[in-house]
Structure formats: structure tokens, C-alpha cells
Amino acid sequence: MKITKFGGSSLANAKQIKKVFDIVKADPDRKAVVVSAPGKRFATDTKITDNLITLAEQVRDGKNTAKILTIIKERYMNIINDLDLGQIVKAKLETNLQKMVTDSYTSYDHLLNTFKASGEDNNAQLVAAYFQQNGLAAKYISPEKAGLYVSTQDGHTRVLPETYTNLEKLRQIQECIIFPGFFGVSKEKQRVTFSRGGSDITGAILARGLKADLYENFTDVDAIFAANPQIVAQPQKIDHLTYQEMRELSYAGFSVLHHEALRPAIMANIPIRVKNTNRPELPGTLISRTRTDNKYHITGIASSHGFMSISIKKYLMNEEVGFGAKALNIMAEHQLSVEHVPTGIDEISLILRADQFKDKEEEESVLQELKERLAADDISSEKELALLMIVGEGMISTVGTAAKAMTAMANTGVNLKMIDQGSSEISMLFGIAAADEQHAIKALYNTFFKV
């Protein structure tokens, strides 16, 4: 059994939906299809989800919603007309949109989640109708009906344990299941969305719940590449990588697969294959618990910017029990998530995403509080940082990886601000100025892959 997820670019218009139909029809093992909202049809296009967020904001603010509602409606109607789906499907869409904008909501979060979820939900209904019309037995199933229950903890949407028991019952359905991605429902029957790109998560949850043999993730690239193809020209394709390698690369900036989608697959040991909707005959990239040997001991290079560091200096800091814990507790009190904590004898640095501060005043207030409560000698911050990561299980048995990486960046004029290696030894993280990000990636790629 295969659970197959299609991303927004794979379902952006009628032409793409026809490709999806052909892919599903070609393999009867594709038991369930997870559907994203329509994505971009061209580079300057707007995703349906972004339009729905705008609509939610306008409803909240009591503004005239006619223009944006028309844009959303026309996008779906174009798909319906191009697929020759007819009046019944049109009427259903009209009803869904009208109900959404006129319903009452307990909070803005409730409203926003409902609006965002409608992108996937309406598209799933359209896809199911097209499959049925063209002779493929298909059935639309909503998260509500399936019992995909979630809760929100610390700002993150988490699946409740009973979900997997509920989803296993879907194995009894004979038709191909068409399931909207990106959201589940709370115990109060309110729709709750995952983070952006969350249809990947839904696909993995269904794969685990239905005890699938393979989770296919169809997108708009031929495979996962060793580096960002927008930075490195024609980078190596990765044929096979492990869950842990993918987890590290996703965190560090690879956007092909949502990093949270890995957990359900890992728990059930379900392999994932990333493929291209536009070239389904290609093998893509396989992700599994173990992999065959890689001729490169580095699997991939990823990066992400928008970080900042807060440096706290205090003489004899190393002799003060709990100093680091106190610093982290202060950050936690302000709901600030710290992602890395490199330390020295008399200095500790807190690495976090800069956009967590609402404004300059809040940042300065937190810095002052840190200095006073920790009795620090000095405190400073640096913005415009990028975190760059090299990942590969081959690093465990290879000597000199850090030296090669640092030499490559030094020869390109990139100044290292931080270096960190996890205990698993399959990844190495470098903090650099955001302005040096592309230069560093090219230098590392040339060093590790052009051999």
C-alpha cells in the first residue's frame, strides 16, 4: 500500500490535476491521496493559502472582502471549468465559501485556522469529483470523519494518540481515499492547521495510521539535491538518504520535505520516496532508516538565514552553577526559543531566530534584563546571521571533515562566527554572516562534491 501526497504546485491548475490522476490511476497500490491547496501556477502567482490568510485578516478587521473572495472563487472556478466538473461541484464550492465567511468563530485563531484549512479541503473535494467523473473509484474523506485529532502545545500542532487507531479503520474503504492535507481537528471539532507545508505531515500521519508500505511525496523537483540548485548549478541528486540525514537537512533549510513529516514515518519505519509530478518515471529520492554506502561522505549542504546571536560575558562564568540555565529561563519567560547555545569559559552565546522580537524596544529590554539578572560583565547582540550545515552519516568514519570545511570557507573569505557538532556526529553547523551564505555553500559544495 502506498500513501501519496501531492504538493501545491502539483495541483495548481487543471492540467496538473490531470497529471495527478494519471499517476494515481497507473498504480492500484496508491490507496490514499493527500491533497494540498492550489499552489503557484507561475513565479509571480499567489498561493491560495496566502489569499485565504488575507481574507481572514479582512474578515477580522471588518473590511470589504468582495475583491479577495472573488479572486479565491475564480481560482477554483477556473479549475472546475477546465476539468468540466459541472454545476453540482460549483454549487458545493459556493456553499463552502459562503458558510466559511458567514460563520461565527470563538477567536481569531479559530477563524484563521478554518480559512487556511479550506484551501486543502475544497481542493480535495474537486480532485475526488474529477477522479470519480473519469472512472476511478474515489472517496473524499475529511479529517473530521477520519478522526485525525490534534492539539496545540507551545504553539505547535501535535497528533493525539487515538488518531492512529481511528485512521486504521480507513483500510476498510475500497475506493481510493482523497484526503485534504495541512490540518486536523481538535476535540472541540475545530480545525487546527499544521505549520506551512503541513500537507507533508498529513501524508506521513496517514501512512502510519493505514500501515502503508511506502509514503510517496510528489513535488516539482526530480529529487532531493545535495545543495540548493538556486545557488549551486546542477548539484548532485541524492538517490538515498536516512531519516536522520533528512531531519537535519530539513531543519537547516531543505524545503522539499517538512521536517515534522519524518516523525510518523520513523515511528512506523515507513520509507519515503520524493518524486516529481511532472516526471513521475524518474526514481526520485528514497528516505529510509538505513541506506547503502554513499561515495561522498557528505550527503548534503543546507542553510537558513534570519538568525541572531546574543553574547553574554562574565568572568568565571564556568564556576557559576546553573548560569546557562538561568539565561535560558529568562528567554523562556519571554516566549523566546533558543536553538543553539555555544559556550566558552567566560562567555555563552544564545542563537535564535531574530523575528521572534516584535521590535527593537523588546530586544533591548530583554538584553538589559539578561545583563541585570545574570550580573553579566557585558552583553551584545549580532543580527543577519545564517546557519549553514553539512550533513552525512559518512562523517562518522571520516577524519578531517571540519578542517576541510573551514579551509574551504577561509579560502573564500568567509568568517566563521560559530561551529557546533552534534553528538551523533552526522552533522556540523557553522554560523556565518548572512551576506556570506551563498559564497560559503558554493565553496563547501566544490570541496566535498567536485572531487
N, C-alpha and C positions, 0 to 999 in steps of 0.2 A: 504494500500500500504506500502511495505517495501523497503527501500533502503539498500543494503547490501554491505559492504566493506570487502575485504579480504586483509590481510597483506602479506608482502613478504614471510614469512615462509609458509603461506597457498598456495602460488603459486610458490614455489621454484623449482618444477620439475613436470613431467607429472603425477606422482602418486597423488600429491597434487591437481593438476588441476582437475583430475577425481573426487576427493572428493568434490571439489567446485561445479562441475557440478551436482553431486548427491544432494547436499544441495539446490541448486537453483531449480532444477527440482522438488524437493519434495514439494515446496510451491509456487503455482502460484501467491501469493501476492508479491513475490520478483520481483519487477518491474524493478529495475536498480541494476547493479553490478558494484562497483567501484574497479578497479584492481590496485594493487601495482606492482612494478618491482620484478623479482625473487629475493628472499632473500637467506639466508644461508641454504644449504642442510644439513650441519653438522657444529659442533662447530668451526672448523678451516677454514671453507669456506669463500669466499669473496662475498659480495653482488654485484649484477650487478651495482648498483648505484655507488659504490666505484670504480669499474673498469671503469665506464664511466667518472668519475672525473679524473682518471689517464689519460685516453685517451684525455680528453680536455686539460689537462696540457701539454701533449706531442705535441699535435697539436699547441698549443700556442707557445711552445718553439722550434718548427721546428724539433722535434726529429722523429726518425723512429717509426711509430705507428703499424707496422705489427704484432708484438707479442701480444700486448694488444687487438688489433682489432680481432685477431684470437680467443683469449680467450672469448671475448664477443660473437662473432659469434657462436662459438662452443657451448656455453651455451644455446643459443636459438635453435640451430640446434638439440641438444640433446632432447630438449622438443618437437620440431616439429616431429622428427623421432619417439620418444616414443609414441606420440599421433597419428601417422600415418596421418599427415595432408597433405602430398604431396608436389609436386613441385611448385604449384602456391603460396603457403604460403612461401616456401623457397625463391622463387624469389622476393617476396614482401619484405621480411626481408633484403635480399641482397641489394635491391634498396634503402630501407630506410637508411641503414648504410652507403652505398656509398655516397648518397646525403648529409648525415649529415657531413661527414668528408671532402667533397669537396666544400661545400657551403661557401660563404663569409659571415662574420659577422661584425656588426658595432662596437663591443667591445668584450673584453674577457668575460664580464658578459653575453652578448648575447650568445656567444658561449657556455659557461658553462651551462647556463640555458637550452639551446637547447639539449645539450648532456645528461644532467641529466634527462630531461623530456622524452627522448626517451626510457628509461628503462620501464616506465609505459606504454607508447604509444605502443611500439612493443608488450608488453605482452598482452595488451588489445585486439590487433588485433588477436593474437594467440588464446586467450580464446574465442573470438567471433567465430572464424573459427571452433574451436573444438565443441562449443555448436551447431552450425549450422549442422556440419557433423553428430552429434549424435541426431538429430531430435528435438532440442529445438530452437524455433524461436528466434533468437538473432540478434542484430544490433549494430555494433561498431559506437559510436558517439564520435568525438573529441571535446575538449574544444573550438576549433575554430568554429566548426559547431554549437555547442550548444550556443555559445555566453557567455562563462564563462570569463568575463572581470575582470582584476585585475590591480592594480597599485602598485608601490613600494613607500612606505613612511617611511622615517627614517630607512631604511634597512629592513622593514617588508612588506610582500606582503599582500595587502588588497583587498577584493572583492568590485567591483563597484556596486552601487545600481541597475543598469539596468540588472545585471546578473540574478537576481531572476525572473524578468519578462521574460527574454529570456528562462530560464530553464523551466518555467511553460509550455511552448509550447511542451516540450518533453512528456507531459502527453498524447498527441495525438498518440504517437507511440505505435503500438500494440505489437511489439516484445519486448523481454527482452533487455534492453539497457545495453551495455557493455562500460564502461566509464573509461578512464585512470585517475588515481589519481595524486596528487602531483603538478599539475601545472594548470595555466590558461593562458590567452593571454592578452597582452597589446592592447591598441587601435591601436598601430602600427603593430599589428598581430605578435609580437614577443612573444615567450613562456617565461613565468616567473614562476619559481618554488616557492613553499612554503618552509618553513624550513623542515629539515629532519623529516620524519614521517608524512609528509603533506598529504598523502592519506586519513588520518582520517579527515582532514579539508575538502577535496573534498567531501567525503561522507556526511558530515554534510551540506555542501552547497547544494548538490543535494537534500538532504532530505527536506530542507527548500524550495528550488525552486519548487520541484514537489509536495509540500504539503503532505509529507508522514505521515503515522500514526506511524511509527517506523523506527529508524535507527539502523541497526544491524552492529556491528563491530566484525568481526571474526578474531581471532588471534590464538596463540598457547598455551594459558593457559585456564584452566577451568573456571576461574572467576577472579575478582579483589580481591587480598588478603589484609588483614589488615596490613601486613608488607611484606617486601621483602623476598620471600621464599629462596633466596640465602643466607640470613643472619639468618632468623628465621626458624627453622624446622617445616614444616607443619602448617603454620599460618592459622588463621580463614579465611574462604571465606566470602566476603561481598555479601549478597544477594541483597541489595538495598541501594543506597545512593543518595543524592541530587546533583543537578548540582553544587551547591556552594561547597559542600564537595569534589566533584571530581575535581573542578577547583583548590582548594587549594592543594590537594594531587598531582595533575599533575604538578603544579608549583614546588612543593617540591621534586619531584623525581620519582613519579609513571610514568612509561613509557608505560603502557598498552594503554592509550588513550592520544593523543596530546591535550594539554590544550586549544589550539586555536580552536579545533573542537567543543568545547562546545558552543561558542557564537551563531552560526547559529541555533543550536538546541534549545538553551534557548530562542532566539528571537521568534521562532515559536512554542515553548512549545512542542517539539517533543522528546519523551523518547528515550533513547539509551540503547541497550542491548549488552553487551560484551559477546561473546561466543567463544568456541573452535572449530576450523575447524576439528580437529581430533576426537572430541567427541561432535558432534552437538546436541545430545539428551539431554545434560545437560542444565540446565536453565541459567547458567552464572550469570551475574550481571546486574541488571536494574538500570539505572540512570534517575531520573526524578525531577520535580520541588519540590515535597514533597515525603516523604516516611513514612512507618509505623514505629512504635517505635522500637528502637534497644535496646536489653538487655544490651549492652555495651554503656556507654555514650561517649566513644571514637570510632570513626569509623575506623580510620587508622593512621598509623605512617609512615612518609616518610622522606627521607633525600637526600641531594645533596651536593657534595663537590666541591672544586675548587674556594672557595671564599677567600677574604682577607678583612681586615679592615684597615681604615686609621683613626687614633685617633688625633683629634685637640684639644689642651688645651689652654684656655685663661681665665685669671682671670676676673670675672664679665662679662663673655660672655652672661649670661642671660639678662643683662641690655642693650646689644647692639642690637638695632633693625635691623633685616634683616641679622644677622650673618649667619644663616643656609642657607638662600637664596644665599648669596654671595658664600659660599662654593660650593653649587650645581651648580651655574652658571659657576664657574671655571671648574668644572668637565665636564659640558655640552660643554664648549668651546673646550675641548679636546676629544669630542665624547665618553665620558665615562659614562656609565649608572650605576647609584647608585640605589641599590634595597632596602636598609633599612637604616634608619637614627636614631638610638637610641641616646638620648641626656641626659646630666646631667646639673648641674648648670654651671659648668665651662668647660665642655667637650662635644664634639659631635663626633660621630663615623660614618664613611661612609662605608657601606658594599657593596662590588661589586665583580663581577667575576674577578679573577686575570688575566685571559688570555686576558683581554682587553688591557693590556700593551704589546707593541711589544717587549720590552726588559727592562733590569734593568735601563738603562740610561733614558728612557722615564719616568719610575716610579719615579726616583729620581728627575727629572726635575719638574714633577707635584707636588711632595711633597714640593719642595723648593718654587714653585710658590704659593701654598696654604699658606705656612708659611709667606711669604713676604706680599702678598696681604691682608691677614687676620690679619696681625700683631700678629700672634699666639705666645704664650709663648713656646709651644713645639708641635712637630708633629712626629708621629711614625706610622709604619705600621706593620701588622702581617698577615702572609700568612698561607696556609694549614689549612683553616677553613672549617668546614662543617655546614650547616644549617639543623636542624632537626625539623620537625613539627609534632605535634599531632593535629588531626582534628576530629571534631564531633559536630553535632548540639546539642547533649545531654549535651555538656559542658555549654550551656547557663543556664541550670537549675540545675547544679551540683556544689556544693561548694567543694573547696579543690583540684581541678584538678592540679593546678600549684604546690601546696605543695607536692602532691603525685609524680608528675613527677620529681621535683627537689630532693626529698628524694631518689627516685629510682636511679637517676644518681649519687648522692653523695655517696650512699652505694656501687656503682660500681667503685668509684674513678674518675668519670668524672667531670672535672672542667667546670662550666658554664662561658662563656665569654659574653653572651648577652641573654636577654629574651625579647620577644615582643609579645603582644596580640593585634589582630586587633579589631576594634570597633564592628565587627559583633559577636565577642566572640565565633566563632565556630572553631578557630584555635589558636595555641600557638606555637611560634617559638623560638628555642634555638640555640645559636651559640656556637659551641664546637670545640676543636681541631679535625682535620680530622682523626687523629690516634685513637680517641675515638669513632668514628662513630658507628661501629658495636657493641661495648660494650653498648653504650647508647640505641641503638634500641632494643637490647635483654632485657635490664633492663626495658625499658618502656613497651615492649610487655608483659613481665612477670607480671608487675604491673597492667596493665589495662585489659588484656585478660585472664590471668590464675587465674581466681577468682572462 
